[in-house]
Amino acid sequence: MAIDGTDDQIAAVRAFNRFYTRKLGVLDQHLGNSSFSLSEARVLYELAHRDDLAAKEIGNELGLDPGYLSRIVQSFDEKGLITRRPLPADRRQYQLSLTAKGRQTFAKLSLGSQNEVAAMLAQLSAGDATRLTRAMATIETVLEQRQSQPAAVVLRSHRVGDMGWVISRQAAAYAADYNWDISYEALIAEICAQFIKNYDAAREHCWIAEVGGEPVGSIFLVKATDETAKLRLLQVEKKARGLGVGRALVEQCLQGARERGYSKMTLWTQSILVAARGIYKAAGFKLVATEPHRSFGQDLIGETWERNL
């Protein structure tokens, strides 16, 4: 006899698990059309969204056998997808980070998964798609273990010294994460200099995100035309990712654009910036154009996103 839950409830959950794993192809050896298993894809996901993780942390959070995780890490290392550094406190353990190749690989895998889900949703009516996603949200909310409240995120206006911080942190982050060269730093410096030189508070603004009094992110609202605002230089420090900083900055930028009388907002980003693209999509932006280009020492795919205000 079951202790928690009725026999009918247990049977219903098990039936749903069988259906859903079959529907998503989880039982297949590889995820979608890629060469990665589901477990390998999950490890890539964790590394793409949380930097300098210890291998043991990933194993504990994903419930992976240490031997199996070790084989995944070794495979990623041989393919040039990750770097490994011994932990100072325990040199038997390693900190893992994605290389530029690893981030590009994850971006491609993420896009493929996104397209598969989009194809599945395209078979449904708009009403059924809404019912489905709401039901999924309900399942996640009911089963999620609530953690302690994260530190509060405070958004403030820019002040003296902030432009130097933005230039330094953006340049360093993109060099480390995507191997972009110093020409990107020159571009950021030019954008910041023009922003300060031509600053019009009635039409433009910069917000700095702080946690515990320390800057952890930034975003710029600048004028494109009288009707169109442009979102620029969204940045979130690694240590602040997962706190909702990026989402808060984008929402503030949208609200600031409305308050300044704009009717539309546009932005330019790159296809490999998976986390930022997710924030833009969740905020209602639509991808309207793509263009391959060679910039910052890399072959990239630029994307233009827009939304009405």
Sequence and secondary structure as in RCSB ss.txt:
>XXXX:A:sequence
MAIDGTDDQIAAVRAFNRFYTRKLGVLDQHLGNSSFSLSEARVLYELAHRDDLAAKEIGNELGLDPGYLSRIVQS
FDEKGLITRRPLPADRRQYQLSLTAKGRQTFAKLSLGSQNEVAAMLAQLSAGDATRLTRAMATIETVLEQRQSQP
AAVVLRSHRVGDMGWVISRQAAAYAADYNWDISYEALIAEICAQFIKNYDAAREHCWIAEVGGEPVGSIFLVKAT
DETAKLRLLQVEKKARGLGVGRALVEQCLQGARERGYSKMTLWTQSILVAARGIYKAAGFKLVATEPHRSFGQDL
IGETWERNL
>XXXX:A:secstr
  SSS HHHHHHHHHHHHHHHHHHTTTSSSSTTSS  HHHHHHHHHHHHSSSEEHHHHHHHHT  HHHHHHHHHH
HHHTT EEEEEETTEEEEEEEEE HHHHHHHHHHHHHHHHHHHHHHHTS HHHHHHHHHHHHHHHHHH       
  EEEEE  TTHHHHHHHHHHHHHHHHH   THHHHHHHHHHHHHHHT  TTT EEEEEEETTEEEEEEEEEESS
SSEEEEEEEEE GGGTTTTHHHHHHHHHHHHHHHTT SEEEEEEETT HHHHHHHHHTT EEEEEEEEEETTEEE
EEEEEEEE 
